[in-house]
Amino acid sequence: MFYTDPLSLDINSFISPEEAIAPRHPLYKHLSFPIPSLQHASAEQIKQVQLRDRIPGVVKRLIPFDSETSWEYWWVVPGRILLPEDVDLLERDRDRLENILSQLLWLLGGYCFSDRTPRNGELTPIHEWHQVVEQARQLGFNSYLLDIDYLPTAIKPYTPNRETLHHNNCEYVAVEPAHWHIEFFEIQPTDGGFIIQEPKQLCSCQIWTGKPFLKHRQTGQTSIQYDLWVCKPLDITTPPWREHAEFVKP
């Protein structure tokens, strides 16, 4: 695990140091309190611990922009509820996130996906964040929060039949360049806080650094293909002790 201090960003960085830093959680002192994971406790047990100790349902994640630049983002932890303080923080921080995503869209272009969007072949990119929001609203997202993943480049053997995935019998090599995956979600009230609304309708925007493709091992034929899922999200969270220190510029 590594940590890139946003305040060490070069003054000429594409993302400014000010917008790279997420606002501090009002319950920041509670972020390091012990809490079980879904592997060791039920969702109800986790909820009771959260409500008793006022433990947030979010943690600070680092989203890379490049090898030297990361920006901070409050990520919803699976299995936890969102406290009212969490929701207030996420809503207040949304403008900052959308400003960063707007810059990435302007630079690289992006693609909107729903259940009806084709995943193969050339797609028309969009370069304005308001176009993404408009497509989300057409799918019924009048209010929303954002789930963001950064997925590093992956090159792996691939077969359409995932049950027979094995290096020796794979028909293709799959290449997924590094990209950012942004998903829209809504919340609903529950006892003591909020949870992500289920079922969750697919509404996402993907910003790619290159085109994902499949290459046939025998023929060499190449085809563009999205959502192969051969790469995994990079999960870099801020060490809890960082939350107790004030950021001070040198």
C-alpha positions as CSV (number, residue, x, y, z in Angstrom):
1,M,0.0,0.0,0.0
2,F,1.2,3.5,-0.7
3,Y,0.0,6.9,0.1
4,T,0.4,10.0,-2.1
5,D,0.0,13.2,-0.1
6,P,-2.2,15.5,-2.2
7,L,-0.4,18.5,-0.7
8,S,2.9,17.4,-2.3
9,L,1.3,17.8,-5.8
10,D,3.3,19.9,-8.2
11,I,1.8,23.3,-8.8
12,N,1.4,22.5,-12.4
13,S,-0.6,19.3,-11.7
14,F,-3.8,18.7,-13.7
15,I,-5.6,18.5,-10.4
16,S,-4.9,21.3,-7.9
17,P,-3.9,20.4,-4.4
18,E,-7.0,22.1,-3.0
19,E,-9.5,20.0,-5.0
20,A,-7.5,16.8,-4.4
21,I,-8.3,16.9,-0.7
22,A,-11.6,15.6,0.6
23,P,-13.3,17.5,3.4
24,R,-12.8,16.1,6.9
25,H,-15.4,13.8,8.3
26,P,-17.3,15.3,11.3
27,L,-16.7,12.0,13.1
28,Y,-13.1,11.7,12.0
29,K,-12.0,10.6,15.5
30,H,-14.3,7.6,15.1
31,L,-12.8,6.3,11.9
32,S,-10.2,4.2,13.6
33,F,-12.7,2.6,16.1
34,P,-12.7,-1.2,15.7
35,I,-15.6,-2.7,13.7
36,P,-16.0,-6.2,12.2
37,S,-16.2,-6.8,8.5
38,L,-18.9,-8.8,6.6
39,Q,-16.5,-11.8,6.7
40,H,-16.8,-11.9,10.5
41,A,-20.3,-10.5,11.4
42,S,-23.7,-10.0,9.9
43,A,-24.9,-6.7,8.5
44,E,-27.2,-6.3,11.5
45,Q,-24.3,-6.8,14.0
46,I,-22.2,-4.3,12.1
47,K,-25.1,-1.8,12.1
48,Q,-25.4,-2.1,15.9
49,V,-21.7,-1.4,16.4
50,Q,-21.9,1.6,14.1
51,L,-24.9,3.1,15.9
52,R,-23.5,2.4,19.4
53,D,-20.1,3.9,18.6
54,R,-21.1,6.3,15.9
55,I,-18.6,4.7,13.4
56,P,-18.9,6.1,9.9
57,G,-20.1,4.0,6.9
58,V,-17.4,5.5,4.7
59,V,-13.6,5.5,4.5
60,K,-11.3,7.8,2.6
61,R,-10.0,6.2,-0.6
62,L,-7.2,7.4,-2.8
63,I,-8.0,7.6,-6.5
64,P,-4.9,7.8,-8.7
65,F,-4.7,10.3,-11.6
66,D,-1.2,9.2,-12.6
67,S,1.8,7.6,-10.9
68,E,2.5,10.8,-8.9
69,T,-0.9,12.2,-8.3
70,S,-3.9,10.9,-6.3
71,W,-7.1,12.5,-5.1
72,E,-9.2,11.7,-2.1
73,Y,-12.7,10.3,-2.1
74,W,-15.1,9.1,0.6
75,W,-16.1,5.5,-0.3
76,V,-19.1,3.7,1.0
77,V,-17.9,0.5,2.8
78,P,-20.0,-2.6,1.8
79,G,-22.0,-4.0,4.7
80,R,-22.2,-0.7,6.6
81,I,-25.1,1.7,6.9
82,L,-24.6,5.4,6.2
83,L,-25.0,7.6,9.2
84,P,-26.7,11.0,8.7
85,E,-23.2,12.6,9.1
86,D,-22.0,10.4,6.2
87,V,-24.8,11.4,3.9
88,D,-24.3,15.1,4.7
89,L,-20.6,14.7,3.9
90,L,-21.1,12.9,0.6
91,E,-23.7,15.4,-0.6
92,R,-21.4,18.4,0.3
93,D,-18.4,16.8,-1.4
94,R,-20.2,15.9,-4.6
95,D,-19.5,19.2,-6.4
96,R,-15.7,18.7,-5.8
97,L,-15.9,15.2,-7.3
98,E,-17.9,16.3,-10.3
99,N,-15.4,19.0,-11.0
100,I,-12.5,16.5,-11.1
101,L,-14.6,14.1,-13.2
102,S,-15.5,17.0,-15.6
103,Q,-11.8,17.6,-16.1
104,L,-11.1,13.9,-16.8
105,L,-14.0,13.8,-19.3
106,W,-12.8,16.9,-21.1
107,L,-9.3,15.4,-21.4
108,L,-10.1,11.8,-22.3
109,G,-13.8,11.5,-23.1
110,G,-16.1,9.0,-21.5
111,Y,-18.9,6.5,-22.2
112,C,-22.2,6.1,-20.4
113,F,-23.6,2.6,-19.7
114,S,-27.0,1.3,-18.7
115,D,-28.5,-2.2,-19.1
116,R,-29.4,-1.4,-22.7
117,T,-25.9,-0.1,-23.8
118,P,-23.9,-2.4,-26.2
119,R,-20.6,-3.5,-24.8
120,N,-18.8,-4.2,-28.1
121,G,-17.5,-2.1,-31.0
122,E,-16.9,1.6,-31.3
123,L,-18.9,3.9,-29.0
124,T,-19.4,7.6,-29.2
125,P,-17.5,9.4,-26.4
126,I,-19.0,12.4,-24.5
127,H,-16.8,15.2,-23.1
128,E,-19.2,17.1,-20.8
129,W,-20.3,16.0,-17.3
130,H,-23.7,17.6,-17.7
131,Q,-24.3,15.0,-20.5
132,V,-23.6,12.2,-18.0
133,V,-26.0,13.7,-15.5
134,E,-28.7,14.1,-18.1
135,Q,-28.5,10.5,-19.0
136,A,-28.7,9.6,-15.3
137,R,-31.8,11.7,-14.9
138,Q,-33.4,10.0,-17.9
139,L,-32.9,6.7,-16.0
140,G,-34.7,8.1,-13.0
141,F,-31.7,9.4,-10.9
142,N,-33.2,12.7,-9.8
143,S,-30.9,12.6,-6.7
144,Y,-27.8,10.6,-6.6
145,L,-24.4,9.9,-5.0
146,L,-21.3,8.6,-6.8
147,D,-19.3,5.4,-6.4
148,I,-15.8,5.7,-8.0
149,D,-13.3,3.0,-8.8
150,Y,-9.9,3.3,-10.5
151,L,-8.9,0.1,-12.3
152,P,-5.3,-0.3,-13.4
153,T,-4.3,-1.9,-16.7
154,A,-4.8,-5.7,-17.0
155,I,-3.7,-8.2,-19.6
156,K,-5.1,-11.7,-19.1
157,P,-6.2,-14.8,-21.0
158,Y,-9.9,-14.8,-21.6
159,T,-12.7,-17.0,-22.8
160,P,-16.4,-16.1,-23.2
161,N,-17.2,-19.1,-21.1
162,R,-15.9,-18.0,-17.7
163,E,-16.5,-21.5,-16.2
164,T,-13.7,-23.0,-18.3
165,L,-11.2,-20.2,-17.8
166,H,-7.8,-21.7,-17.9
167,H,-4.6,-20.4,-19.5
168,N,-4.2,-23.3,-21.8
169,N,-7.7,-23.3,-23.3
170,C,-8.5,-19.6,-23.5
171,E,-9.3,-18.4,-27.0
172,Y,-8.4,-14.8,-26.4
173,V,-6.1,-12.3,-24.7
174,A,-8.0,-9.5,-23.0
175,V,-6.5,-6.1,-22.6
176,E,-8.2,-3.5,-20.4
177,P,-6.3,-0.2,-20.1
178,A,-6.4,1.8,-16.9
179,H,-9.7,3.6,-16.4
180,W,-12.1,5.2,-13.9
181,H,-15.5,3.6,-13.3
182,I,-18.2,6.0,-11.9
183,E,-21.5,4.5,-10.8
184,F,-24.6,6.4,-9.8
185,F,-26.6,5.2,-6.7
186,E,-29.4,6.4,-4.5
187,I,-30.0,5.9,-0.8
188,Q,-33.1,5.1,1.3
189,P,-33.8,5.5,5.0
190,T,-33.3,2.7,7.5
191,D,-33.3,2.6,11.3
192,G,-30.6,4.9,12.5
193,G,-29.3,6.0,9.0
194,F,-29.4,5.1,5.3
195,I,-28.6,2.2,3.0
196,I,-28.0,2.0,-0.8
197,Q,-31.3,1.6,-2.6
198,E,-31.8,-1.9,-4.0
199,P,-32.3,-3.1,-6.6
200,K,-29.7,-0.7,-8.0
201,Q,-30.3,0.2,-11.6
202,L,-27.1,0.3,-13.7
203,C,-26.1,3.8,-14.5
204,S,-22.4,4.4,-15.0
205,C,-19.8,6.4,-16.8
206,Q,-16.4,5.0,-17.7
207,I,-13.4,7.1,-18.5
208,W,-10.7,5.1,-20.3
209,T,-7.0,5.8,-21.0
210,G,-7.2,3.5,-24.1
211,K,-9.7,1.1,-25.8
212,P,-10.3,-2.3,-24.2
213,F,-10.0,-5.2,-26.7
214,L,-9.9,-8.9,-27.2
215,K,-7.3,-10.5,-29.5
216,H,-7.8,-14.0,-30.8
217,R,-4.9,-16.3,-30.1
218,Q,-5.1,-18.2,-33.4
219,T,-6.2,-15.6,-35.9
220,G,-4.9,-12.4,-34.3
221,Q,-8.2,-10.7,-35.0
222,T,-8.9,-7.8,-32.6
223,S,-12.3,-6.5,-31.4
224,I,-13.2,-3.7,-29.1
225,Q,-15.0,-5.0,-26.0
226,Y,-16.1,-3.2,-22.8
227,D,-16.9,-4.6,-19.4
228,L,-14.6,-7.7,-19.7
229,W,-13.8,-7.3,-16.0
230,V,-10.3,-8.8,-16.2
231,C,-9.0,-5.9,-14.1
232,K,-9.9,-5.2,-10.5
233,P,-10.4,-1.9,-8.6
234,L,-7.3,-0.5,-6.9
235,D,-8.2,-0.2,-3.2
236,I,-6.0,2.3,-1.5
237,T,-7.4,3.7,1.7
238,T,-5.9,6.4,3.9
239,P,-4.3,4.9,7.1
240,P,-6.5,5.8,10.0
241,W,-3.7,7.8,11.8
242,R,-3.7,10.3,8.9
243,E,-7.2,11.3,9.9
244,H,-6.1,12.7,13.2
245,A,-3.5,15.1,11.8
246,E,-4.2,18.4,10.3
247,F,-2.9,18.9,6.7
248,V,-0.2,21.6,6.9
249,K,1.5,23.0,3.8
250,P,5.2,23.1,4.1
